[in-house]
Amino acid sequence: MTSAPLSDPSLTADDAPVATTCPYCGVGCGVLAKPRGPESADIKGDPEHPSNFGRLCSKGSSLGETLSLETRLLYPEIRGRRVSWDEALGTVADTFRRIIDIHGPDSVAFYVSGQLLTEDYYVANKLMKGFIGSGNIDTNSRLCMSSTVAAQKRAFGEDVVPGCYEDLELADLVVLVGSNAAWCHPVLFQRLVAAKRENPRLKIVNIDPRRTATSQSADLHLPIRPGTDVVLFNGLLNYLRQDDRIDFAFLENHLGRYAEAFENARKTAPSLPAVARICGIPEEDLASFYQWFARTEKVVTAWSQGVNQSSSGTDKVNSIINVHLATGRIGKPGMGPFSLTGQPNAMGGREVGGLANQLAAHLDIENPEHRALVQEYWNAPRMPDKSGLKAVELFQAIAEGRIKAVWIMATNPAVSLPDANAVRDALRRCEFVVVSECESGTDLGAYAHVNLPALAWGEKDGTVTNSERRISRQRAFLAAPGEAKPDWWIVSRVAQRMGYEEGFRYGSAWEIFLEHAHLSGLRNDGKRVFDISGLAELDRAGYEALKPIQWPVNGHHPNGASRLFDAGGLSNFGRRAGMVPVVPKAPANPPDAAYPLVLNTGRVRDQWHTMTRTGKTARLTNHVPEPYAELNPHDAARFAIQDGTLVRLESRFGQALVRARVSKDQQPGSVFVPMHWSGPYASKGLINALVNPATDPMSGEPESKHTPLRIAPYRPAWHGFLLSREPLDAIEVEYRVTIRGDGHWLYELAHSESPSDWPVWMRGLFTHPSGSRESASAEPVPGREEWLEFADIHSGRYRCARLLGGRLQFCAFIDRSFELPPRSWLAGLFALDEVPDRARMSLLAGKPASAEDDQGRIVCSCFGVGINTLKRAIQKQNLSTTEQIGAALKAGTNCGSCIPELKSLLQG
């Protein structure tokens, strides 16, 4: 194979936009990117891409604002010292080789990510399984997708998603289970909402313990008791049998087993009253759901992490698949079970064997025939005959000293894994930690012996696969900064230095993709659904121009396939499906007197993972600026918690400090907390430190939705916030949240002790633009610098502001109470070249003289529309629909993810 040089686009502003793919959720939206210099770009949705047809969510629309290099890792480092690539690669290769020679191949591990491109994944998997000879490579997709993988393999014999996005639009009933799609998959959800407007028959059922933004668009919300999903769907299966809605012809023709599944359903969910009581929902609502499902042919059931992240997640997914198999509602337009993938390339990683229990090309590591096929194709010296360690147990093995060296790529387990403090302790004790990363200063970086600078989105070149099996190109439109390299390049160069040069002579992602595609069809003969051998002969130009396409792509499906098992025809893949008998299981750790509540973790609308990308743009930080705990008013009263106060959360594994949100949308006994905030953004917001490490025995997926918890008010000596034009050094207080604003930084603070002198303490925080720290006794410069101050010793109130040449540089508001002035108007003053007299007079009051000047908290991130602006427009213009709001203010007219909040405002 002819080597090709690494891509270096070096595009200018005059070049045409580059068609690429969004790096966020599994929807896999097409993006048109046109650079505006080395650190920004104009971003638009690609109208030709069949996943989004030009629409982008708030995160995707903001991608061009997240390309700055200010926090990028640009050069290789060994123990914090900049080194050459030659020294870094040699150190990694020699250390891994030494440890393997002494302790064996299972003493090392790779931990990879759904942020990697398929080609990166492929090379890492090949090195670990085919040349090092261990199964110890796992991925952060284990944390969100692996229960679905295990369930689909049990039902279909292979990890396959039968349907496509179009089915959501063609259905007459869509059931969303454990999925806040309105926030987590907003573009796909807006396709569903648009279909509902066009089809008056279409109903949406949302099954979720919380009432979310998704619930607001549903015809029926079932707030089931956490952990009772299997009871609910076993009850549905039993109801379908009793109501004579089973497709027995389909069962006989296409299923190999089903009788035991029906019997288990009958025993565990015998009646509507029994199911309603166990699930904690009204019997009449349950009956409506069962009746709608039974009497509607075109049904799609879609699920996400709310189902997967459980110690019985695999059984939960199989209970959903069972009702579709029992009724033959699979593989046909507008019907089928559908997994909503969390990450942009979780499926691509599964295709190339990124999970510890897989081989590439949907082959099984414990199947001797499959191992021999892959070993022969790779000309690999050794292959493991057993699965490797899954994510949680992998880091437990590091803690126990069984794994001596770990290489972590494009993910941050110090934040994202459950029992995160134990993970940090394990990394601290590990003999050798290598981190391939595009960002510096992450929580993980402190534990790395070697940091390797990887390319980021906009610089990388390769493919990703979305939730509907659609392979899309992610193309580079920016030149590689500093000495950053593609992940596949880094891994292959280490492999060469370990003595495996012949197997890793790659010069481009294209070469790796062709090898991957060829392997997928090798001795396949229709035995495996995953087959993209029809792409194995692409030349370089064909790869560069590759259009989005859904696998399989082969002689039978030269243009790809929207649906699998069409008309139920699993037999055309040489197999029969099976219904899996499942028995309800309680969560691994039930609440008790000491920890009476249940912690449920998840995502918010405008943030992604640990905020290394989304935290870079002010547009995405304003909607939910702080980590919070959402709890029911009953629980708030029970534990003496007031809305907006700070609370201490504690489990048996860790603690956190967050802001309380009291809401009837949360059911009693449960507390929802987002998982995004890491060390750079919140001092005590590490929520996964609280999450229990129990896992599903089949999938290895952690139970991130159910950890026993207790909650108590946190009563500091003072609360405060600071706004600064320049970023401040680390502020040593118990509660600190750092929020990037538009031309400023916001710091939310609280502490248990007050300084003896507020003016001295405040001046000690402020740093001049030159970087020199200001003396507490410095005198203002006449005509240039002004300090405005107000202090009330008896009330504990202190306020100050610093202006330089009339421009606001810094302001601070301190109080014993958490009730402080709104931040939005003050933040807006940083955009002014000079603070006008009218605003100056109101500055230390913290609010404008006219309420019209304060737009309030941002609701619509796409167009920067605040809640006060919306309320005033609704009242003054007598607006009654979201369409009218859009016409007046544009809010809700782009991605649509703020529409549920707009509806709430309209309802008063």
N, C-alpha and C positions, 0 to 999 in steps of 0.2 A: 504494500500500500504506500502511495506517495505521501510524504509528509507535507503539510501546508503550514505557513507561518501563523503565529497567533494573530487574531484580529486586532487591529488598531484603527478604529474608524476615523478618529481625529476630525470629526464633523465640524462644519462651520454653520453659522446661522442661515446661510443661503441654501443648504442642502435640504432635500425633501424629507418629510417626517419619516421616521423609522417605525415600522410595524412591529410591536413587541407585545409582551403579555404582562399583566399586573402581577406583582410579587406578593400579594396579600392572600385572600381566602381562596378556597377551592373552586369558586365559580370560574376563575381563569379568564377574566375579561381581556379583550384585545385593547391595546393602547397604541396611539400614535404619538411619538415623542420627537420633539425637535429641540436640540440643545440651544441654550442662550448663554454660551460660555461654558467653562469647565465644571461649574457647580450648580447649574440650574437648567431647566428645560420647560418648554411649553408642552403641556400634556392634554390630549383629547382622547375620548373614546373612539375606538376603531369601528366605524359603521358597518364594515364588511365582516367583522368577526361574529360568528354565529352564537357565541355565548352571551354577548351583551349588546350587539347591534348599536354600538356607539355610546351607550350609557355607562357612566362610572359613578361609584359611590364617593362619599366625602374623602375617604382615604386615597382612593385611586386618583381623584381629581387633584389631590395635593402632592402627588409624587414629585413633581418638578421642584417643590420647595424643600425636599428632604435629601438633596444631593450634595450638601455642603461637606467639605473635607475637614471641618474644624475638629471633629472627634474621631477621624479615621485613623486606623492603624495602617501606616504606609511603608514600614520597613520591618524586616525580620528582627526579632529580639531574642536574646538568651538571658534570662534572669534580669530583664529590664535594660540590658545593654544592646544597642544597635549593632547588628552583625551583617555580614554578607549572606546572600542566599546560599552560597557554597558552604559556609560554616553552619548555617542553620539546618540545611538538608542533611549534611553529613552527621550532625549531632543527633538528629531524629533517627536516621537510618542506623547509625552505629549503636545507639542506646537500645532501640527496639531489637536489633539483632543480638546484642549481648544478653538482654533479658530473656529472649526466646531460647538462646543456646543454653542458658543456665536453668531456666524454670519451665521451658516448654511453651508451645504456641498458645495455650489457654491462659498464659500469664499476662497477655496483652489484650487490648480491646480498642475498638473504634466506637464513638457515639456520634451519629450523624443527624441529618435534619431534612425536613420537608422544604427548607429554603434552598437546598442544593438543587441543581439541575440534574436531569436524568443521567447525563453523561458523567457528571461528578460522582453521583451515587454508584454508577456501574463500575468505575475504576476502583473506588474504595472497597466495594463488595468483592471485586475480583482479587484484590491484593490480600484481603483478610482471609477469605474462604478458600481461594485457589492456590495461594502461594505461601502465606503464613501458615495456613492450615487449621484455622479455628473458626467457629461460628460466632465469635464474640464481636459482632458488629450489629448494633441496634440503632434505632432512630427515634427522634422525639415524636414521630408519628405514632409510636407506641402509646403515647399519652392521650391520643384523641381518636385514632382510627382502628386500632388493632382488634377491638371486640367485633367490629363489623367484618374485618378480614376473616377472623376465625369462624364467625357465623355463616358467612357466604361460602366458605370452604365446606362447612358441614352440610349446608343445604344444596349447593350446586356442584361440589367437588372441586371448585376453583374460586378464587377471589375475583368475582365479576359483579359489576353493577348492570342489571338487565336493561334499564331504561335510559331516558335522556331528558334534558330540560324541557323539551317540547311537550312531554307528557304532562307536566304540571299545568300547561296551558290548555291541553285537550281534555283534561279530566273534568268530571262533574262533582267529584269530592276529593279534596286534598286534606290529608291528615298530617299535621306537623307535630312530631313527638320529640320532646326534649330539645327543641330548636327555637331559638329567638332569631329566626331568619331575617326579620326586619332590620336587625342590627348587625348580625354576623354574616349574612349573605344578602345584603340589601339589593343588589342589582337583580338577582334571581327572584327575590321576593317581590320586587316591583313588577317583574314579568307576570307573576301570579296575580297580583292585584289588578293589573291591566286586563288580564284574562277574565277576572271576576266581573269587571265592569262590562265586558263584552258578552259574557255568558251568564244570564240571570239564574241558570240552574246550578252554577258552581257554588258549592259550599266549602268553607274552610273550618276544620276542627283543629284547635290547638290544645295539645296535652302537655301540661307543664305545671309544676307546683307553684310557680310564680305567674302573676299576670304581667305580661311583658308588652313591649311595643307590638309584637306579633299578635298577641291576644286581641288587641284592639281592632284588628281587621278580620277576626274570626267570627263565624256565625255561632260558634260554641266553644267555650273554654272549659276544659276539665282540669281543675287544679288538684290532681291526684296526690295522695300522700307519697312523699319521697320513697323510692324503692319498690313501688307496687306495680310497675309496668307489666311484669309477666302475668300477674293476676288479671289485669285489665284485658290483655290480649288473649290469654287463655279463656277468659270469660267470653270474649268476642268469638273465639273459635267454637266454643261450646254453644253459643247462641246461634251461630250460622248452621251448626249441625241440627239443632233443635228446630230451626226455622226452615229446614230443607233447602239451604242455599249452597250446599256443597256440590262441586262439579266432579262427580264420581267418574265420569268418562275421562276427564283430564287426569285424575288420580291414577286410574288404571293404566293409562297410556304413557304417562310421563314420570310417575313417582315410584320409587322403589320401596318406600316405607311411609306409613301414615297412621296406622291403627293405634299405635301406642300414644301418639301425640293427641289424638282425640280422647283417649281414655284419661290421660293426664289432665287435660283441660276439664273434663267432666268432674274429676275428683277434686281439683284445686280451685275451680271457679264454677260451682254447680248452678248458680242462679244469679239473677240481677240483684236481688237484695244482698246476697252474700258479697258479690263483687263491689257493690256500692259502699257497703260497710267497711270492707278492708281498704278500699282505695280512698275513702273519706270524701266521697262526692255524692250529690243528690241522685237518687235512683231515677228520677225523670230525665235528668241530663244524660245519664248513662244509657238509658233506653233510647233516647234520641240518637245518640252516636251509633249504637248497635243497629238500629233500624236504618239509618242513613247508609251505613256501610253495607248492610245486607241487600238493600233495594237499589243500590247504585252500581251499575256495571263498571263505569270508568272511575276507578279509585287509585290514587297514588298515596302511599304512605311514605313520608320522608322524615328522617331522623338525623340527629347530630350528637354532640357530646353529652347532652342530657341523658341519652340512652347508653352511649358507649362507656362513659367514665363511671364504671360501677364494678364492684366485685362479682357481679353476675351479669355484666354487660353483654357477653356473648349470648346467654340465654334470652336476654331481653330482645336482642336483634332477631334471634331465631323465632321468638314468639310473634314478631311482626311479619317475618317472611312466611311463617306458617299460614296465616290467614289469607295471604295472597295465593299461596300454592293450593290451599284447600278449595278456593273458588276459581282457580284458573286465571286469576287476574295478574298476569305477568307476561311481559314481552309483547303486549299489544298496545296500540296507540292509546294514551291517556290512562294507563294503568300499570301498577307494579310497585315493588318496594324500592326505595331510593335513598341511598346514603349521601348526606351532604358533607363533603370532605372539609376539614378545617384549614389545611395548609395548601399553598399553591401547587406543590408537587408531591403530596403524600402518596398519590396513586402512582406517579412515576417511580418513586422509590420502591414501592411494592413490586412494580414490574421487573426491576433489576435485582431483587433480593435484598433490599435494604433492611429487612427485619431479620432478627437472629435465627428464626426458624424457617427461613426461605433460602432458595437458590434463585439465581437469575432466571428470567423467562417463565415465571410461575411454576418452576420446578421445586420439588421438595427435597430438603437437605437429608431427610432420613430415608429416602427412597434410593436403593442401591443403583437402580437403572438410571435415575435422574443424575445422581452423583457422577456416574461413569460418563454420561453424555457431556456434562459440563466440563469435567476434568479433561476429557479428550479434546473438546473444542478449544479450551484455553491452553492445552498442553501444560497443565498445572502439575507441579511436583507432588502436591498432597491436597486432600479434601477432607474436611471433617465429616464424621458419620453421625453426628448428633447436633441438635440445635445448640446455639450459643446462649449466653445469658441475656435475658430481656432487661429493659432499661432500669427498673427499680432494683432488681437483683444484681445487675451489673455494678451499680454503685455500692451496693451492700458488699459485693465481693472485693471492691477496692478498699472499703473500710476494714475488711477482714484480712487484707494483705494478699489475697489470692490473685488479684490482678495488680501487677507491679507498674504497668505503664498504660496510659489511656490517651487517645488522640480524639479530641472533640472538635467537630466541624460545624460551623454556622448555627450554633445553638448555645443556650445558656442554662445548663442544668442547675447551676447554683441559684437560679431564680425559679425555673419552671418545673422542676421535679418535686414530688411530694416530700414532706419531711426535709425541707431544703437545708436546714441547719446540719442535719446528719450528712447530707451530700457534701456540704462545705467542709465538714470535719474529715470526710473521706478523702477529698481532694487535697486537703492540707497535709495529710499523712502519706499521700501517694508518692512513690519513688520518682515517677516521671510523668508530667502532664504536658501535652502538646495541645495548643489551641490554634486552629485556623479560623480567622475572624476578620471582618472588615472594620470593626469598631474597636477603639481603645477605651480604657477606663471602665469596662464593664465589671460587674461583680465577679465574673469568672476569671478575668484577666489576672487578678491578684494571685491565683493559684497556679498559673502557667509557668513552667520552666522555660518553654519555648513558645513564643507568639509568632504566627506566620500570617502575613497580610494577604487576605483574599480579596478578589474582586467583589463588588457589590452590584445590585441591580442597576442597569444602565450601562454597565461595563462587561457583564457576563454574556456568554453566547452559548446557546444550547436549546434544549426542549424541556417542556413541562407537560403534565397530563392532569386535566381537571376532573371534577366529580363525575362527568358523563363520559369518561374514557377519551376525551378529546385531547390529542397531542397538538401543542402549539409551540411555535418558536419564540424563545426569548432572545432578542437580538441586542447587541451592543450599539449604543449611540454616543457613548462617551469614551475617551481614551483612558487607559489604565492609569490611575494616579500613583505617584511615587514608584515603589517597586512591587505593587500588588499584582498577584497572579491568579489565574483561574484555579479552582479547587482541583480539577482533574490534573492540571499541570503539576501542582504541588505533590499530589499523591503519586503520580507516575514517576516523578523524579526521585522521590524517596524510594519507591519500589526498585528503580534502576540501581540505586546505591546499595540496596540490600542484596543485590545480586540477581535481580529478576529482569534484566534489561530487555530480553527478547519478548516478554509478555506485555511490555508497557512502552513501546516506542510510538507514542501518540504525538502527533503534531497539531491536532485540531479536534474540536468537539465532533466535527463531521465524521472523522474516522471512527471514533468511539460509537457514535450512533449507528453506523453501518454494521459494526461488529455485534452490537446489541440486537439490531433488527434481524440479522442473519441467524443468530442463536435462537431467536423466538420461533423460527420456522423449522429448525433442525429436527428431523425425525418427529415432526409434529403429526402430520397426517390427520388433522382435525381432532387430535386428542386433547389439545389445550386450546381454550378459546383465545387466550392472548397469543396473537400471531401478527407481527407487523413485517413479515418477510417480504411483503410487497413493496417495502421501502428500502430494502437492503441493497438495491443497485443504484440508488440515487447518486448522481455525480455531485460535485461541490456546488455547482450552480443550482441544482435541484434541491439540495438541502437548504441553501440560503433562501430559496423562494418557496419553501414548503408551506402550504396552506394548512390551517387547522383541519384535523381529520380524526375520526373516531375509530379506534381499533375494535375488531380485527381488520387488518389491511393485508389481504393475500389474494390468491387466485379466485377464491369464492367471493371475496368482498374487495374488489380492486379500489373502490372509492370509500371504503370504510363502511361501518354499520351503525345506524342510529340505535337500534334495539337488538338485543340478543334474545334467543329463545322465542322468536316471534311465533305467534299462534301456539305458544307453549312448547315449541319444538326443541326441547333440550336434547332429544335423541339425535338431531342433526349435528351435535357435537359429541356423539358417541357415549352419552351418559344419561342417567336418570337422576332427577332431583330427589330430595327426601325431606319430609317434614320431621323436625327434631322434637322429641318429647322433652318438655322443659317443666321444671318444678320451681315455683317461687322460692326465692331465698332472701332472707333479711339482709340488710347491709352488714358488713363485717363488724362494725363498731356501733352498737346502739347507744343512744343518749342515756344518761343516768342522772342521779341526784347531783353529782359533782359537775357534770357537763350536760345540762338539760336541753340544749338547743342543737340544731343541725346546721353546720356550715356547708353552703353551696357556693362554689366558685364559678366564675365565668368571665365574659368579656363585656366591654362597653362599645358604644357605636363607633367612636372615632379613633380608638387605639388598637394597636396590634402587638401581640406577644409582650415583650419586655420594653417596648417603646424606643428601641434604639433607632428606629426610622421615624415613626410617627411623632415621637417626642421632639423632633427637630423643627416642626412647623407650628406656629401659633394658631393656625387655622384649626388644628386638631386638638389643641389642649384646652380650649375654652368651654367645650360642652360639658365635660366632666373633669374638672381640674384636679380633684383630690380623690384618693382612695376612700371608699365609704362602705358602711355596713347597712344594708336595707333590712329593716325588721318591722314586724306588725305592731300596730298601736297597743295591742294587748300585752305583747312582750316588752314594749318600751315602758309601759306603766308598771309592769311587774318588776322591772329592774331599774326603775327610777331614771330613765333615759329620756332626754328631751331632744327633739329634732334639731339637728345642726350642731349638737355638742360633740365633743370627742369621746370615744369609748375605747376601752381596752378589751381586745379579744384574746381568749386563751383556750388552747386545746392541750392535750397531753404532749404535744410535740413542739409548741412554740407560742409566741405572743405577737400581737400587732397593735398599733394605734391607728385608728381611722375615724372618719367623720360619720355620725349617725344620720341615717335617713329613715324617717318613720313613714310607712306607707301601707295602706290597706291592700296593695297589690301583692304583698308578701304574706304568705299564710302563717298563722301562729306556729311557733316552734321552730321556724326556719330563719336563717340569716343568709343573705346573699352578699358576697364581697367580690369585686373584680380582682383579677390576678396580675395586672399589668405592671404595677409599680415596683421598680427595682431600686437598688441603692442610690444611683445618681439622681433619682427623682423623689424618693421618699425614704426618710431615715428608719421608719418603723412600719413600712407598708408591705413587707415581704409576706404575702398571704400564704404562699405554698409552704412556708415554715410551719404553718398550723395543720396542713393537710396530712391525714394519716396515710401510711404507705401500703395499706392493704391493696391487693390486686386480684383481678379475675384469674382463676387458676388455668383457664383455657387460653386467654389472650395476653395475660400479663399487664393489662391496662389498669392504672390506679383508680381508686374510688375517690375522685376529686369532688364529687357532688354530695358526699355524706360523711362529715367528720363531727363527732360530738364536740360541743363548744360551750363556753360560758362567756358572759359579757358583763361589763361593769362600767359605770361612768369613770372617765379620767378627769380629775379636777386639778388642773395645774394652777400655779400661782398667777399666771398671766397667759393671755392669748394675744396674738398679733399677726400682722402681715407687713411685709416690706415690698416696695416696688423700686426697682433700680434700673437705670439705663444700661449699666454695665453688670455683668455677672459678678456675684460676690463669692469670696472664698467660703469654704465649708463653715456653716453656722452650727456651733455645738449646742444644740438643744434637743430635748427629748422628742419633740414632734417637729419635723421639718418636711415640707413638700416644695419642690422646685418646679416652677411652671414657666415655660417659655411664652412670652407675649410678643406682640407686634412692636418691636423696637424697645422692649423692656423685659425684665425678669420679675416674676412674682414669687415671693417666698411666704408660705403659710407656716406659722410658728406657734409653739406653746412650750412651756417649761415649768418645772415644779418649784423653781427658785427664781426670785427677781434679782437683777443686778442692783448693787448699792447705788449706782448713779446712772440713770438712763442716758443722759446726753453723752457721757464718757463711753458707755457700752456701744451706743449707736455709732458714734464717730469711729470707734474701733473696728466696726464692720465695714465701713465705707472704704473703697479703694479708688484712688485717682486713676484716670485712664492711663497714666504713665506706669502704673503698677506699684507706686510707692504708697505705703500705708499712711493715712493721715494721722497726725498727732491730735490727741484729744484736746490739746490747748490751742490749736491753730485758730488764728483770727480770720474772719471773713475778709476777702479782698474787696476793698471799696469799689463799687461800680461793676464788679464782675461776679462775686459770689455772695449768696444770701442763705442764711439758715433761718427758717421759720420754726418756732417751737411753742408747744403748749404742754403744761404739766399740771396735774391735780393729784397731789400726793395722797389725799384722803380716799379718793375713788380708785387710785391705781391707774389712772389714765395718763398716757403720754403720747404726744403726736409731734412729728417733725417733718420738715421738707427742706431739701437743698436745691437751690436754683443757681445756675451758672450762666451768666449772660442772658438771663430771662428764661432759659430753658430748664424744665424740671429734670433733675438728675436722680433724685432719690426722695422717697417719702416713706414714713413708717407710722403705724397706728397700733397702739398697745392698750390693752384693757384687761381688767380682771374677768370681765364677761366675754363670752364667745361672740356676742352680738356686736359686730364691728361694721363700719360703713361698707357699702357695696364697692367692689373693686373696679367695675367696668368703666365708670366715669373717670376715675383717677388714672387708670391705664391709658385712656384716650388722650390724656394731657401730654403723654410722652411723644405723641405724633406732632405736637405743635412746636414751631420754631421759637415761640415765646408764649408764656402763659399770660393771657389777657388779665387786666385788672379785675374784671368781674369774677373770673375763675380763681384768681389769686386770693380774693377775699373769702372764697368758699373752700379753699384748699384744705385747711386743717379741720374743717367741718366734715370733709370726706364726701360731700354731695354737692351737686350743682345748685345754683340759685333757682334754676328752672328745671323741673322734672323732665322737660322735653330733651334736655341735653344728655340724659342717661339712657342708653339703649338696653342696659341690663345684660344678664347672662346670655351667651350665644346659644340659640336654638338651632338655627340653620347654619351649619359650618360652611356649606358651599358658597353662600352669599353673605356670610357674616351678619345675619339678622338676629337681634337680641330680643329677649322675652318682653322687655318694656315696650320696645317698638311695635312688637306684634300686638300686645294688649291694647295699646293706644289706637292702632289701626283698626282692630276688631271693633272697638267701641265707637270711634269717631266715624268710621266709614260703614258701620253696620254690616260687617262681613259675617257670613254664616257658613261658608264652605271653604275647604282647603284650596279649591280652584280660585276662589276670589282672593284669598291671601296671596296665592302665587301671582295673580295678575297685578296685585297692588305692590308687593314687596319682593317677588321672585322666590320667596321661601318655599321649599318643597318642590320646585320645578326641575331640579337636576337629578340627584340620586333618589330622592323621595324618602330617605331614612328618617327625616324629621317629621314626616306627615303624621305619625301617631301622636307626637307631642303637639302638633298644630291642632289636631282633633280635640285633645284634652283642653287646650286653651279655648276652643270654640264652645266646649261644653261647660266652661266656667270653672 
